[in-house]
Amino acid sequence: MEDNLDKFNGIKTWAEDDRPREKFLLKGKHSLSNAELLAILIGTGTKNESAVDLGRKILQITVENLNELAKLSINDLKKIKGIGEAKAITIAAALELGRRRKEENAKEVEIIRTSREAFNYFEPMVADLPHEEFWILLLARNRKVICKKQISAGGVAGTVVDMKIIFKHAIEHLASYIVLCHNHPSGNLTPSSADIQITKSLKTSGKLLEIEIVDHIIIGGDKYYSFADNDDI
């Protein structure tokens, strides 16, 4: 198939080492801007805008934040003039591969001792979600990761948490410690009254079973709030 990236809005008139694909080959992937990388995915521009222009337009919508870009749905991307379904799917697929790469890195973590390590483990799973999800990480006595479990998925403003299900998983896997985690799609990291109450209830109940709740991580984009770090647990 003929390469069409250079056919729109004068990209073929650019210096060879400025064209996204040629620049990628000549100077390496790290030399490209985010807009240029998106241009390679987009492939072609419109009558009035190059693929690079479209890449810049997409980034403007998300204020240059790739985490926000990953939250856009196919329909959100299609609202941009020049981005049809095929291009939107290509962008979404590339972002999903990036997310899965981060998740693979998280799987290599064997021991959780700090809030940052817990955040790094959960962030690939929940940071880009448009809705709330609640997860737990079960740890052995030496803080080695046993497994992770999704407890619930809800709406934009909240999700239901059943304590019985959490402790059922912990008992079945003979866990000594539990790390709680959920996301705030809004990016607001302030714990809600419900967040505080469920954390306290789980902490109290866990003592009876000799299963300690060691932290509760709230994730909003690329940032997090730790109950343990703030002496709230």
C-alpha positions as CSV (number, residue, x, y, z in Angstrom):
1,M,0.0,0.0,0.0
2,E,1.3,3.5,-0.9
3,D,2.5,5.6,2.1
4,N,0.1,8.5,2.3
5,L,1.5,10.4,5.3
6,D,3.5,12.7,3.0
7,K,0.7,13.6,0.7
8,F,-1.2,16.0,2.9
9,N,-0.7,19.7,3.5
10,G,2.8,19.9,2.4
11,I,4.5,17.3,4.6
12,K,6.2,16.0,1.4
13,T,7.8,19.4,1.0
14,W,9.4,19.3,4.5
15,A,13.0,18.5,5.0
16,E,13.4,14.7,5.1
17,D,14.6,14.6,8.7
18,D,11.6,16.7,9.8
19,R,9.0,14.3,8.4
20,P,7.7,12.1,11.3
21,R,8.5,8.7,9.8
22,E,11.8,9.7,8.3
23,K,12.7,11.5,11.5
24,F,11.9,8.4,13.5
25,L,14.3,6.4,11.3
26,L,17.1,9.0,11.1
27,K,17.1,10.4,14.6
28,G,15.3,7.7,16.7
29,K,11.9,7.5,18.4
30,H,13.0,9.7,21.3
31,S,13.5,12.7,18.9
32,L,9.8,12.9,18.0
33,S,7.3,15.1,19.8
34,N,4.0,13.6,21.0
35,A,2.2,15.2,18.1
36,E,4.7,13.7,15.6
37,L,4.2,10.2,17.2
38,L,0.4,10.7,16.9
39,A,0.9,11.7,13.3
40,I,2.5,8.4,12.5
41,L,-0.5,6.6,14.0
42,I,-3.0,8.9,12.2
43,G,-1.3,8.4,8.9
44,T,-3.0,11.1,6.8
45,G,-4.2,14.6,7.4
46,T,-7.1,16.4,5.9
47,K,-7.3,18.9,3.0
48,N,-6.5,21.7,5.4
49,E,-4.4,20.1,8.1
50,S,-1.5,17.7,8.2
51,A,-1.4,14.6,10.4
52,V,0.9,16.5,12.7
53,D,-1.7,19.3,13.0
54,L,-4.3,16.7,13.9
55,G,-1.9,15.3,16.5
56,R,-1.5,18.8,18.0
57,K,-5.2,19.3,18.0
58,I,-5.8,16.0,20.0
59,L,-3.1,17.0,22.5
60,Q,-4.7,20.5,22.9
61,I,-7.9,18.8,24.0
62,T,-6.1,16.8,26.7
63,V,-3.8,19.7,27.7
64,E,-0.8,17.7,26.6
65,N,-1.6,15.1,29.2
66,L,-1.2,11.5,27.9
67,N,-3.1,10.1,30.8
68,E,-6.1,12.2,29.9
69,L,-5.6,11.2,26.2
70,A,-5.9,7.5,27.3
71,K,-9.3,8.3,28.9
72,L,-10.8,9.5,25.6
73,S,-13.3,7.0,24.0
74,I,-13.5,6.2,20.3
75,N,-16.5,8.6,20.1
76,D,-14.5,11.3,21.8
77,L,-11.7,11.0,19.3
78,K,-14.2,10.9,16.3
79,K,-15.5,14.3,17.3
80,I,-12.2,15.8,16.1
81,K,-12.5,16.7,12.4
82,G,-10.2,14.4,10.4
83,I,-10.3,11.6,12.9
84,G,-12.5,8.8,11.7
85,E,-13.2,5.5,13.4
86,A,-10.2,3.7,11.9
87,K,-7.8,6.4,13.1
88,A,-9.5,6.6,16.5
89,I,-9.1,2.8,17.0
90,T,-5.5,3.0,16.0
91,I,-4.8,5.7,18.6
92,A,-6.7,3.8,21.3
93,A,-4.9,0.5,20.5
94,A,-1.5,2.2,20.8
95,L,-2.4,3.6,24.1
96,E,-3.7,0.3,25.3
97,L,-0.4,-1.4,24.4
98,G,1.3,1.3,26.5
99,R,-0.9,0.6,29.4
100,R,-0.3,-3.2,29.1
101,R,3.4,-2.6,29.0
102,K,3.2,-0.7,32.3
103,E,1.0,-3.5,33.7
104,E,3.7,-6.1,32.8
105,N,6.3,-4.1,34.6
106,A,4.0,-4.0,37.7
107,K,3.7,-7.8,37.6
108,E,7.4,-8.0,38.1
109,V,7.1,-6.4,41.6
110,E,7.3,-9.2,44.2
111,I,7.3,-7.3,47.5
112,I,5.3,-4.2,48.5
113,R,6.8,-2.2,51.3
114,T,5.9,1.4,50.5
115,S,2.9,3.4,49.2
116,R,4.9,4.3,46.0
117,E,5.4,0.6,45.3
118,A,1.7,0.0,45.8
119,F,0.8,2.9,43.5
120,N,3.2,1.7,40.8
121,Y,1.5,-1.7,41.0
122,F,-2.1,-0.4,40.7
123,E,-1.6,2.6,38.5
124,P,-1.6,0.8,35.1
125,M,-4.9,-0.9,36.0
126,V,-7.0,2.1,37.1
127,A,-5.4,5.4,36.3
128,D,-7.0,5.8,32.9
129,L,-10.5,4.5,33.8
130,P,-13.5,6.8,33.3
131,H,-15.3,5.0,36.2
132,E,-14.3,3.9,39.7
133,E,-13.0,0.5,40.5
134,F,-12.0,-1.0,43.8
135,W,-9.1,-3.4,44.1
136,I,-7.1,-5.2,46.8
137,L,-3.6,-6.6,46.9
138,L,-3.0,-9.6,49.1
139,L,0.4,-9.9,50.8
140,A,2.1,-12.7,52.7
141,R,3.8,-12.2,56.0
142,N,7.0,-11.1,54.3
143,R,5.0,-8.5,52.2
144,K,5.4,-10.7,49.1
145,V,2.6,-10.3,46.6
146,I,0.2,-13.2,46.6
147,C,-2.4,-11.8,44.1
148,K,-4.6,-8.9,43.2
149,K,-8.4,-9.0,43.1
150,Q,-11.0,-6.6,41.7
151,I,-13.7,-6.1,44.3
152,S,-16.1,-3.9,42.3
153,A,-16.6,-1.5,39.4
154,G,-19.0,1.4,39.5
155,G,-19.8,4.8,38.1
156,V,-17.9,8.1,37.9
157,A,-18.7,9.0,41.5
158,G,-18.3,5.8,43.4
159,T,-18.5,2.0,43.6
160,V,-19.8,-0.5,46.2
161,V,-17.4,-2.3,48.4
162,D,-18.4,-5.5,50.2
163,M,-16.2,-6.3,53.2
164,K,-17.2,-9.9,53.2
165,I,-15.8,-10.4,49.7
166,I,-12.5,-8.7,50.6
167,F,-11.9,-10.9,53.7
168,K,-13.1,-14.0,51.8
169,H,-10.3,-13.5,49.3
170,A,-7.8,-12.8,52.1
171,I,-8.7,-15.9,54.1
172,E,-8.7,-18.2,51.0
173,H,-5.2,-17.1,50.1
174,L,-3.9,-17.0,53.7
175,A,-3.0,-13.4,53.4
176,S,-1.4,-11.5,56.3
177,Y,-1.8,-8.0,54.8
178,I,-4.1,-6.2,52.5
179,V,-3.5,-3.1,50.5
180,L,-6.7,-1.3,49.3
181,C,-6.9,0.7,46.2
182,H,-9.5,2.6,44.2
183,N,-9.4,5.4,41.6
184,H,-11.0,8.8,41.4
185,P,-11.6,9.5,37.7
186,S,-12.0,13.3,38.5
187,G,-8.4,13.4,39.6
188,N,-9.4,14.7,43.0
189,L,-7.3,12.8,45.5
190,T,-9.2,13.9,48.7
191,P,-10.7,10.9,50.4
192,S,-14.5,11.0,50.6
193,S,-16.4,10.3,53.8
194,A,-17.3,6.9,52.4
195,D,-13.6,6.2,51.6
196,I,-12.7,7.0,55.2
197,Q,-15.5,5.0,56.7
198,I,-14.8,1.8,54.7
199,T,-11.1,2.0,55.5
200,K,-11.8,2.3,59.2
201,S,-14.4,-0.5,59.1
202,L,-12.0,-2.8,57.2
203,K,-9.1,-2.0,59.6
204,T,-11.3,-2.8,62.6
205,S,-12.6,-6.1,61.2
206,G,-9.2,-7.1,60.0
207,K,-7.8,-7.0,63.5
208,L,-10.3,-9.7,64.6
209,L,-9.0,-12.0,61.8
210,E,-5.3,-11.0,62.3
211,I,-5.3,-9.6,58.7
212,E,-3.9,-6.1,58.7
213,I,-5.0,-3.3,56.3
214,V,-1.7,-1.7,55.7
215,D,-2.7,1.1,53.3
216,H,-5.5,2.5,51.1
217,I,-4.3,4.1,47.9
218,I,-6.5,6.5,46.0
219,I,-5.3,7.1,42.4
220,G,-6.1,10.1,40.3
221,G,-4.2,10.1,37.0
222,D,-0.5,9.9,37.7
223,K,-0.8,11.0,41.3
224,Y,-2.0,9.2,44.5
225,Y,-3.0,9.6,48.1
226,S,-1.9,7.1,50.7
227,F,-3.9,6.7,53.9
228,A,-0.8,5.2,55.6
229,D,1.5,8.1,54.6
230,N,-1.0,10.6,56.0
231,D,-1.6,8.6,59.3
232,D,-5.2,8.0,58.3
233,I,-5.1,4.2,58.8
